[in-house]
Amino acid sequence: MPYRDLLLEDVPELSTKTAMELIDTLYALADALSNRYYARIHEDPEEDPRQDDLFKPSPDPADFDDPLPKF
């Protein structure tokens, strides 16, 4: 969406009380979103959050040919 489409051309007049309530609501929304997505916002950009491909050989593969232990 272009930035220009987000601009309001005919902004309605708001009372001071309504404007303060709107600002408080927007701050509460921003705070709730920040709390909900805190881990994603603060994750290390160098770390790849995706799971490794299970079909690619691992650099340190487990040896599945080991004999089973005797029980």
PyMOL Python script that loads the backbone (N, CA, C, O; Angstrom):
from pymol import cmd

cmd.read_pdbstr("""\
ATOM      1  N   MET A   1       0.840  -1.167   0.000  1.00  0.00           N
ATOM      2  CA  MET A   1       0.000   0.000   0.000  1.00  0.00           C
ATOM      3  C   MET A   1       0.894   1.243   0.000  1.00  0.00           C
ATOM      4  O   MET A   1       1.771   1.382   0.853  1.00  0.00           O
ATOM      5  N   PRO A   2       0.676   2.116  -0.929  1.00  0.00           N
ATOM      6  CA  PRO A   2       1.483   3.337  -0.971  1.00  0.00           C
ATOM      7  C   PRO A   2       1.250   4.218   0.258  1.00  0.00           C
ATOM      8  O   PRO A   2       0.146   4.289   0.797  1.00  0.00           O
ATOM      9  N   TYR A   3       2.311   4.875   0.675  1.00  0.00           N
ATOM     10  CA  TYR A   3       2.238   5.752   1.846  1.00  0.00           C
ATOM     11  C   TYR A   3       1.179   6.825   1.675  1.00  0.00           C
ATOM     12  O   TYR A   3       0.504   7.188   2.638  1.00  0.00           O
ATOM     13  N   ARG A   4       1.025   7.331   0.476  1.00  0.00           N
ATOM     14  CA  ARG A   4       0.078   8.402   0.187  1.00  0.00           C
ATOM     15  C   ARG A   4      -1.359   7.974   0.494  1.00  0.00           C
ATOM     16  O   ARG A   4      -2.179   8.804   0.885  1.00  0.00           O
ATOM     17  N   ASP A   5      -1.671   6.677   0.320  1.00  0.00           N
ATOM     18  CA  ASP A   5      -3.020   6.182   0.600  1.00  0.00           C
ATOM     19  C   ASP A   5      -3.335   6.156   2.091  1.00  0.00           C
ATOM     20  O   ASP A   5      -4.501   6.120   2.482  1.00  0.00           O
ATOM     21  N   LEU A   6      -2.298   6.173   2.920  1.00  0.00           N
ATOM     22  CA  LEU A   6      -2.504   6.132   4.361  1.00  0.00           C
ATOM     23  C   LEU A   6      -2.803   7.506   4.963  1.00  0.00           C
ATOM     24  O   LEU A   6      -3.301   7.597   6.085  1.00  0.00           O
ATOM     25  N   LEU A   7      -2.510   8.546   4.238  1.00  0.00           N
ATOM     26  CA  LEU A   7      -2.719   9.898   4.751  1.00  0.00           C
ATOM     27  C   LEU A   7      -4.198  10.263   4.752  1.00  0.00           C
ATOM     28  O   LEU A   7      -4.924   9.976   3.800  1.00  0.00           O
ATOM     29  N   LEU A   8      -4.628  10.894   5.823  1.00  0.00           N
ATOM     30  CA  LEU A   8      -6.012  11.360   5.907  1.00  0.00           C
ATOM     31  C   LEU A   8      -6.091  12.782   5.372  1.00  0.00           C
ATOM     32  O   LEU A   8      -5.323  13.651   5.786  1.00  0.00           O
ATOM     33  N   GLU A   9      -6.999  13.013   4.473  1.00  0.00           N
ATOM     34  CA  GLU A   9      -7.139  14.351   3.909  1.00  0.00           C
ATOM     35  C   GLU A   9      -8.125  15.195   4.703  1.00  0.00           C
ATOM     36  O   GLU A   9      -7.884  16.378   4.944  1.00  0.00           O
ATOM     37  N   ASP A  10      -9.223  14.593   5.106  1.00  0.00           N
ATOM     38  CA  ASP A  10     -10.239  15.325   5.870  1.00  0.00           C
ATOM     39  C   ASP A  10     -10.312  14.745   7.277  1.00  0.00           C
ATOM     40  O   ASP A  10     -11.151  13.895   7.576  1.00  0.00           O
ATOM     41  N   VAL A  11      -9.418  15.222   8.130  1.00  0.00           N
ATOM     42  CA  VAL A  11      -9.368  14.719   9.497  1.00  0.00           C
ATOM     43  C   VAL A  11     -10.489  15.371  10.301  1.00  0.00           C
ATOM     44  O   VAL A  11     -10.595  16.597  10.337  1.00  0.00           O
ATOM     45  N   PRO A  12     -11.331  14.551  10.951  1.00  0.00           N
ATOM     46  CA  PRO A  12     -12.415  15.142  11.746  1.00  0.00           C
ATOM     47  C   PRO A  12     -11.852  15.798  13.005  1.00  0.00           C
ATOM     48  O   PRO A  12     -10.812  15.393  13.527  1.00  0.00           O
ATOM     49  N   GLU A  13     -12.553  16.802  13.472  1.00  0.00           N
ATOM     50  CA  GLU A  13     -12.164  17.478  14.709  1.00  0.00           C
ATOM     51  C   GLU A  13     -12.489  16.558  15.887  1.00  0.00           C
ATOM     52  O   GLU A  13     -13.584  16.000  15.958  1.00  0.00           O
ATOM     53  N   LEU A  14     -11.552  16.404  16.797  1.00  0.00           N
ATOM     54  CA  LEU A  14     -11.739  15.580  17.980  1.00  0.00           C
ATOM     55  C   LEU A  14     -11.603  16.442  19.228  1.00  0.00           C
ATOM     56  O   LEU A  14     -10.816  17.388  19.276  1.00  0.00           O
ATOM     57  N   SER A  15     -12.383  16.092  20.221  1.00  0.00           N
ATOM     58  CA  SER A  15     -12.215  16.789  21.494  1.00  0.00           C
ATOM     59  C   SER A  15     -10.907  16.328  22.121  1.00  0.00           C
ATOM     60  O   SER A  15     -10.359  15.295  21.737  1.00  0.00           O
ATOM     61  N   THR A  16     -10.416  17.081  23.070  1.00  0.00           N
ATOM     62  CA  THR A  16      -9.174  16.729  23.738  1.00  0.00           C
ATOM     63  C   THR A  16      -9.302  15.364  24.409  1.00  0.00           C
ATOM     64  O   THR A  16      -8.380  14.551  24.356  1.00  0.00           O
ATOM     65  N   LYS A  17     -10.444  15.118  25.036  1.00  0.00           N
ATOM     66  CA  LYS A  17     -10.662  13.848  25.729  1.00  0.00           C
ATOM     67  C   LYS A  17     -10.633  12.682  24.727  1.00  0.00           C
ATOM     68  O   LYS A  17     -10.004  11.658  24.991  1.00  0.00           O
ATOM     69  N   THR A  18     -11.303  12.832  23.593  1.00  0.00           N
ATOM     70  CA  THR A  18     -11.333  11.779  22.580  1.00  0.00           C
ATOM     71  C   THR A  18      -9.950  11.552  21.995  1.00  0.00           C
ATOM     72  O   THR A  18      -9.551  10.410  21.769  1.00  0.00           O
ATOM     73  N   ALA A  19      -9.219  12.624  21.749  1.00  0.00           N
ATOM     74  CA  ALA A  19      -7.863  12.498  21.202  1.00  0.00           C
ATOM     75  C   ALA A  19      -6.953  11.764  22.196  1.00  0.00           C
ATOM     76  O   ALA A  19      -6.146  10.928  21.792  1.00  0.00           O
ATOM     77  N   MET A  20      -7.078  12.071  23.483  1.00  0.00           N
ATOM     78  CA  MET A  20      -6.270  11.402  24.499  1.00  0.00           C
ATOM     79  C   MET A  20      -6.634   9.915  24.596  1.00  0.00           C
ATOM     80  O   MET A  20      -5.756   9.069  24.759  1.00  0.00           O
ATOM     81  N   GLU A  21      -7.922   9.603  24.495  1.00  0.00           N
ATOM     82  CA  GLU A  21      -8.354   8.202  24.523  1.00  0.00           C
ATOM     83  C   GLU A  21      -7.825   7.444  23.307  1.00  0.00           C
ATOM     84  O   GLU A  21      -7.419   6.287  23.417  1.00  0.00           O
ATOM     85  N   LEU A  22      -7.832   8.100  22.152  1.00  0.00           N
ATOM     86  CA  LEU A  22      -7.308   7.478  20.932  1.00  0.00           C
ATOM     87  C   LEU A  22      -5.810   7.213  21.062  1.00  0.00           C
ATOM     88  O   LEU A  22      -5.334   6.140  20.692  1.00  0.00           O
ATOM     89  N   ILE A  23      -5.080   8.174  21.579  1.00  0.00           N
ATOM     90  CA  ILE A  23      -3.638   8.005  21.772  1.00  0.00           C
ATOM     91  C   ILE A  23      -3.362   6.886  22.775  1.00  0.00           C
ATOM     92  O   ILE A  23      -2.476   6.061  22.553  1.00  0.00           O
ATOM     93  N   ASP A  24      -4.118   6.853  23.880  1.00  0.00           N
ATOM     94  CA  ASP A  24      -3.943   5.785  24.877  1.00  0.00           C
ATOM     95  C   ASP A  24      -4.221   4.413  24.266  1.00  0.00           C
ATOM     96  O   ASP A  24      -3.519   3.445  24.561  1.00  0.00           O
ATOM     97  N   THR A  25      -5.239   4.332  23.422  1.00  0.00           N
ATOM     98  CA  THR A  25      -5.580   3.066  22.761  1.00  0.00           C
ATOM     99  C   THR A  25      -4.469   2.640  21.815  1.00  0.00           C
ATOM    100  O   THR A  25      -4.110   1.464  21.763  1.00  0.00           O
ATOM    101  N   LEU A  26      -3.927   3.588  21.069  1.00  0.00           N
ATOM    102  CA  LEU A  26      -2.837   3.258  20.148  1.00  0.00           C
ATOM    103  C   LEU A  26      -1.584   2.810  20.896  1.00  0.00           C
ATOM    104  O   LEU A  26      -0.901   1.884  20.457  1.00  0.00           O
ATOM    105  N   TYR A  27      -1.272   3.462  22.032  1.00  0.00           N
ATOM    106  CA  TYR A  27      -0.139   3.029  22.844  1.00  0.00           C
ATOM    107  C   TYR A  27      -0.375   1.636  23.414  1.00  0.00           C
ATOM    108  O   TYR A  27       0.546   0.820  23.444  1.00  0.00           O
ATOM    109  N   ALA A  28      -1.593   1.352  23.864  1.00  0.00           N
ATOM    110  CA  ALA A  28      -1.913   0.025  24.397  1.00  0.00           C
ATOM    111  C   ALA A  28      -1.788  -1.031  23.305  1.00  0.00           C
ATOM    112  O   ALA A  28      -1.288  -2.127  23.560  1.00  0.00           O
ATOM    113  N   LEU A  29      -2.234  -0.714  22.099  1.00  0.00           N
ATOM    114  CA  LEU A  29      -2.124  -1.641  20.982  1.00  0.00           C
ATOM    115  C   LEU A  29      -0.654  -1.904  20.642  1.00  0.00           C
ATOM    116  O   LEU A  29      -0.254  -3.052  20.448  1.00  0.00           O
ATOM    117  N   ALA A  30       0.140  -0.847  20.573  1.00  0.00           N
ATOM    118  CA  ALA A  30       1.567  -1.009  20.276  1.00  0.00           C
ATOM    119  C   ALA A  30       2.264  -1.821  21.360  1.00  0.00           C
ATOM    120  O   ALA A  30       3.122  -2.650  21.057  1.00  0.00           O
ATOM    121  N   ASP A  31       1.902  -1.591  22.624  1.00  0.00           N
ATOM    122  CA  ASP A  31       2.495  -2.330  23.731  1.00  0.00           C
ATOM    123  C   ASP A  31       2.098  -3.804  23.679  1.00  0.00           C
ATOM    124  O   ASP A  31       2.931  -4.679  23.917  1.00  0.00           O
ATOM    125  N   ALA A  32       0.829  -4.083  23.370  1.00  0.00           N
ATOM    126  CA  ALA A  32       0.357  -5.465  23.276  1.00  0.00           C
ATOM    127  C   ALA A  32       1.065  -6.197  22.135  1.00  0.00           C
ATOM    128  O   ALA A  32       1.467  -7.349  22.296  1.00  0.00           O
ATOM    129  N   LEU A  33       1.218  -5.542  20.992  1.00  0.00           N
ATOM    130  CA  LEU A  33       1.919  -6.165  19.865  1.00  0.00           C
ATOM    131  C   LEU A  33       3.391  -6.397  20.192  1.00  0.00           C
ATOM    132  O   LEU A  33       3.958  -7.426  19.822  1.00  0.00           O
ATOM    133  N   SER A  34       4.004  -5.449  20.881  1.00  0.00           N
ATOM    134  CA  SER A  34       5.399  -5.599  21.273  1.00  0.00           C
ATOM    135  C   SER A  34       5.563  -6.768  22.232  1.00  0.00           C
ATOM    136  O   SER A  34       6.518  -7.535  22.108  1.00  0.00           O
ATOM    137  N   ASN A  35       4.650  -6.918  23.187  1.00  0.00           N
ATOM    138  CA  ASN A  35       4.719  -8.037  24.126  1.00  0.00           C
ATOM    139  C   ASN A  35       4.476  -9.358  23.419  1.00  0.00           C
ATOM    140  O   ASN A  35       5.129 -10.356  23.726  1.00  0.00           O
ATOM    141  N   ARG A  36       3.550  -9.375  22.485  1.00  0.00           N
ATOM    142  CA  ARG A  36       3.201 -10.616  21.783  1.00  0.00           C
ATOM    143  C   ARG A  36       4.347 -11.093  20.894  1.00  0.00           C
ATOM    144  O   ARG A  36       4.616 -12.292  20.826  1.00  0.00           O
ATOM    145  N   TYR A  37       5.012 -10.181  20.223  1.00  0.00           N
ATOM    146  CA  TYR A  37       6.056 -10.532  19.264  1.00  0.00           C
ATOM    147  C   TYR A  37       7.451 -10.165  19.757  1.00  0.00           C
ATOM    148  O   TYR A  37       8.346  -9.927  18.947  1.00  0.00           O
ATOM    149  N   TYR A  38       7.652 -10.115  21.087  1.00  0.00           N
ATOM    150  CA  TYR A  38       8.939  -9.718  21.665  1.00  0.00           C
ATOM    151  C   TYR A  38      10.083 -10.589  21.146  1.00  0.00           C
ATOM    152  O   TYR A  38      11.142 -10.083  20.776  1.00  0.00           O
ATOM    153  N   ALA A  39       9.858 -11.896  21.122  1.00  0.00           N
ATOM    154  CA  ALA A  39      10.932 -12.806  20.700  1.00  0.00           C
ATOM    155  C   ALA A  39      11.328 -12.565  19.251  1.00  0.00           C
ATOM    156  O   ALA A  39      12.514 -12.580  18.922  1.00  0.00           O
ATOM    157  N   ARG A  40      10.356 -12.345  18.389  1.00  0.00           N
ATOM    158  CA  ARG A  40      10.670 -12.102  16.975  1.00  0.00           C
ATOM    159  C   ARG A  40      11.349 -10.753  16.773  1.00  0.00           C
ATOM    160  O   ARG A  40      12.236 -10.616  15.930  1.00  0.00           O
ATOM    161  N   ILE A  41      10.936  -9.773  17.540  1.00  0.00           N
ATOM    162  CA  ILE A  41      11.512  -8.434  17.402  1.00  0.00           C
ATOM    163  C   ILE A  41      12.972  -8.432  17.846  1.00  0.00           C
ATOM    164  O   ILE A  41      13.808  -7.766  17.235  1.00  0.00           O
ATOM    165  N   HIS A  42      13.281  -9.181  18.913  1.00  0.00           N
ATOM    166  CA  HIS A  42      14.613  -9.144  19.501  1.00  0.00           C
ATOM    167  C   HIS A  42      15.474 -10.350  19.152  1.00  0.00           C
ATOM    168  O   HIS A  42      16.511 -10.554  19.783  1.00  0.00           O
ATOM    169  N   GLU A  43      15.081 -11.155  18.172  1.00  0.00           N
ATOM    170  CA  GLU A  43      15.896 -12.318  17.833  1.00  0.00           C
ATOM    171  C   GLU A  43      17.153 -11.890  17.078  1.00  0.00           C
ATOM    172  O   GLU A  43      17.205 -10.823  16.465  1.00  0.00           O
ATOM    173  N   ASP A  44      18.139 -12.737  17.143  1.00  0.00           N
ATOM    174  CA  ASP A  44      19.408 -12.479  16.486  1.00  0.00           C
ATOM    175  C   ASP A  44      19.227 -12.635  14.977  1.00  0.00           C
ATOM    176  O   ASP A  44      18.857 -13.714  14.515  1.00  0.00           O
ATOM    177  N   PRO A  45      19.479 -11.584  14.205  1.00  0.00           N
ATOM    178  CA  PRO A  45      19.272 -11.688  12.750  1.00  0.00           C
ATOM    179  C   PRO A  45      20.239 -12.672  12.091  1.00  0.00           C
ATOM    180  O   PRO A  45      19.969 -13.155  10.991  1.00  0.00           O
ATOM    181  N   GLU A  46      21.353 -12.974  12.743  1.00  0.00           N
ATOM    182  CA  GLU A  46      22.316 -13.909  12.179  1.00  0.00           C
ATOM    183  C   GLU A  46      21.854 -15.356  12.340  1.00  0.00           C
ATOM    184  O   GLU A  46      22.274 -16.235  11.587  1.00  0.00           O
ATOM    185  N   GLU A  47      20.987 -15.598  13.328  1.00  0.00           N
ATOM    186  CA  GLU A  47      20.513 -16.963  13.583  1.00  0.00           C
ATOM    187  C   GLU A  47      19.327 -17.263  12.681  1.00  0.00           C
ATOM    188  O   GLU A  47      18.368 -16.493  12.622  1.00  0.00           O
ATOM    189  N   ASP A  48      19.399 -18.384  11.981  1.00  0.00           N
ATOM    190  CA  ASP A  48      18.322 -18.779  11.086  1.00  0.00           C
ATOM    191  C   ASP A  48      17.242 -19.487  11.901  1.00  0.00           C
ATOM    192  O   ASP A  48      17.495 -20.574  12.420  1.00  0.00           O
ATOM    193  N   PRO A  49      16.036 -18.904  12.033  1.00  0.00           N
ATOM    194  CA  PRO A  49      15.009 -19.513  12.881  1.00  0.00           C
ATOM    195  C   PRO A  49      14.343 -20.732  12.257  1.00  0.00           C
ATOM    196  O   PRO A  49      13.613 -21.449  12.941  1.00  0.00           O
ATOM    197  N   ARG A  50      14.580 -20.981  10.972  1.00  0.00           N
ATOM    198  CA  ARG A  50      13.938 -22.119  10.317  1.00  0.00           C
ATOM    199  C   ARG A  50      14.596 -23.423  10.744  1.00  0.00           C
ATOM    200  O   ARG A  50      15.779 -23.464  11.083  1.00  0.00           O
ATOM    201  N   GLN A  51      13.814 -24.466  10.720  1.00  0.00           N
ATOM    202  CA  GLN A  51      14.325 -25.784  11.063  1.00  0.00           C
ATOM    203  C   GLN A  51      15.208 -26.290   9.929  1.00  0.00           C
ATOM    204  O   GLN A  51      14.970 -25.991   8.759  1.00  0.00           O
ATOM    205  N   ASP A  52      16.229 -27.058  10.292  1.00  0.00           N
ATOM    206  CA  ASP A  52      17.099 -27.645   9.272  1.00  0.00           C
ATOM    207  C   ASP A  52      16.298 -28.589   8.386  1.00  0.00           C
ATOM    208  O   ASP A  52      15.306 -29.180   8.813  1.00  0.00           O
ATOM    209  N   ASP A  53      16.741 -28.715   7.170  1.00  0.00           N
ATOM    210  CA  ASP A  53      16.093 -29.646   6.237  1.00  0.00           C
ATOM    211  C   ASP A  53      16.401 -31.067   6.689  1.00  0.00           C
ATOM    212  O   ASP A  53      17.566 -31.442   6.826  1.00  0.00           O
ATOM    213  N   LEU A  54      15.365 -31.851   6.919  1.00  0.00           N
ATOM    214  CA  LEU A  54      15.548 -33.201   7.434  1.00  0.00           C
ATOM    215  C   LEU A  54      16.133 -34.152   6.403  1.00  0.00           C
ATOM    216  O   LEU A  54      16.625 -35.218   6.770  1.00  0.00           O
ATOM    217  N   PHE A  55      16.094 -33.799   5.121  1.00  0.00           N
ATOM    218  CA  PHE A  55      16.567 -34.681   4.077  1.00  0.00           C
ATOM    219  C   PHE A  55      17.997 -34.379   3.644  1.00  0.00           C
ATOM    220  O   PHE A  55      18.567 -35.135   2.857  1.00  0.00           O
ATOM    221  N   LYS A  56      18.579 -33.314   4.130  1.00  0.00           N
ATOM    222  CA  LYS A  56      19.977 -33.008   3.839  1.00  0.00           C
ATOM    223  C   LYS A  56      20.856 -33.715   4.862  1.00  0.00           C
ATOM    224  O   LYS A  56      20.489 -33.809   6.034  1.00  0.00           O
ATOM    225  N   PRO A  57      22.005 -34.211   4.436  1.00  0.00           N
ATOM    226  CA  PRO A  57      22.885 -34.834   5.422  1.00  0.00           C
ATOM    227  C   PRO A  57      23.405 -33.793   6.408  1.00  0.00           C
ATOM    228  O   PRO A  57      23.798 -32.691   6.025  1.00  0.00           O
ATOM    229  N   SER A  58      23.398 -34.157   7.653  1.00  0.00           N
ATOM    230  CA  SER A  58      23.871 -33.274   8.707  1.00  0.00           C
ATOM    231  C   SER A  58      25.396 -33.273   8.710  1.00  0.00           C
ATOM    232  O   SER A  58      26.003 -34.288   8.367  1.00  0.00           O
ATOM    233  N   PRO A  59      26.039 -32.152   9.092  1.00  0.00           N
ATOM    234  CA  PRO A  59      27.500 -32.164   9.153  1.00  0.00           C
ATOM    235  C   PRO A  59      28.011 -33.122  10.224  1.00  0.00           C
ATOM    236  O   PRO A  59      29.144 -33.596  10.132  1.00  0.00           O
ATOM    237  N   ASP A  60      27.206 -33.412  11.230  1.00  0.00           N
ATOM    238  CA  ASP A  60      27.584 -34.357  12.286  1.00  0.00           C
ATOM    239  C   ASP A  60      26.459 -35.381  12.427  1.00  0.00           C
ATOM    240  O   ASP A  60      25.710 -35.357  13.403  1.00  0.00           O
ATOM    241  N   PRO A  61      26.345 -36.289  11.439  1.00  0.00           N
ATOM    242  CA  PRO A  61      25.200 -37.205  11.458  1.00  0.00           C
ATOM    243  C   PRO A  61      25.316 -38.241  12.565  1.00  0.00           C
ATOM    244  O   PRO A  61      26.412 -38.649  12.949  1.00  0.00           O
ATOM    245  N   ALA A  62      24.169 -38.651  13.065  1.00  0.00           N
ATOM    246  CA  ALA A  62      24.141 -39.748  14.036  1.00  0.00           C
ATOM    247  C   ALA A  62      24.338 -41.053  13.279  1.00  0.00           C
ATOM    248  O   ALA A  62      23.873 -41.203  12.149  1.00  0.00           O
ATOM    249  N   ASP A  63      25.024 -41.985  13.905  1.00  0.00           N
ATOM    250  CA  ASP A  63      25.264 -43.277  13.263  1.00  0.00           C
ATOM    251  C   ASP A  63      24.119 -44.204  13.628  1.00  0.00           C
ATOM    252  O   ASP A  63      24.044 -44.688  14.758  1.00  0.00           O
ATOM    253  N   PHE A  64      23.233 -44.453  12.682  1.00  0.00           N
ATOM    254  CA  PHE A  64      22.080 -45.288  12.950  1.00  0.00           C
ATOM    255  C   PHE A  64      22.372 -46.775  12.764  1.00  0.00           C
ATOM    256  O   PHE A  64      21.478 -47.609  12.908  1.00  0.00           O
ATOM    257  N   ASP A  65      23.632 -47.108  12.441  1.00  0.00           N
ATOM    258  CA  ASP A  65      23.995 -48.493  12.267  1.00  0.00           C
ATOM    259  C   ASP A  65      24.588 -49.095  13.548  1.00  0.00           C
ATOM    260  O   ASP A  65      25.070 -50.227  13.541  1.00  0.00           O
ATOM    261  N   ASP A  66      24.548 -48.336  14.638  1.00  0.00           N
ATOM    262  CA  ASP A  66      25.050 -48.863  15.907  1.00  0.00           C
ATOM    263  C   ASP A  66      24.191 -50.038  16.358  1.00  0.00           C
ATOM    264  O   ASP A  66      22.979 -50.038  16.139  1.00  0.00           O
ATOM    265  N   PRO A  67      24.804 -51.037  16.984  1.00  0.00           N
ATOM    266  CA  PRO A  67      23.996 -52.161  17.465  1.00  0.00           C
ATOM    267  C   PRO A  67      23.096 -51.732  18.625  1.00  0.00           C
ATOM    268  O   PRO A  67      23.455 -50.843  19.397  1.00  0.00           O
ATOM    269  N   LEU A  68      21.954 -52.350  18.741  1.00  0.00           N
ATOM    270  CA  LEU A  68      21.037 -52.044  19.840  1.00  0.00           C
ATOM    271  C   LEU A  68      21.573 -52.609  21.139  1.00  0.00           C
ATOM    272  O   LEU A  68      22.154 -53.694  21.139  1.00  0.00           O
ATOM    273  N   PRO A  69      21.396 -51.910  22.236  1.00  0.00           N
ATOM    274  CA  PRO A  69      21.872 -52.434  23.523  1.00  0.00           C
ATOM    275  C   PRO A  69      21.042 -53.637  23.958  1.00  0.00           C
ATOM    276  O   PRO A  69      19.876 -53.757  23.583  1.00  0.00           O
ATOM    277  N   LYS A  70      21.641 -54.528  24.747  1.00  0.00           N
ATOM    278  CA  LYS A  70      20.949 -55.694  25.279  1.00  0.00           C
ATOM    279  C   LYS A  70      20.176 -55.266  26.526  1.00  0.00           C
ATOM    280  O   LYS A  70      20.731 -54.607  27.405  1.00  0.00           O
ATOM    281  N   PHE A  71      18.909 -55.636  26.604  1.00  0.00           N
ATOM    282  CA  PHE A  71      18.083 -55.311  27.769  1.00  0.00           C
ATOM    283  C   PHE A  71      17.819 -56.541  28.568  1.00  0.00           C
ATOM    284  O   PHE A  71      17.139 -56.478  29.592  1.00  0.00           O
TER     285      PHE A  71
END
""", "prot")
cmd.dss("prot")
cmd.show_as("cartoon", "prot")
cmd.util.cbc("prot")
cmd.orient("prot")
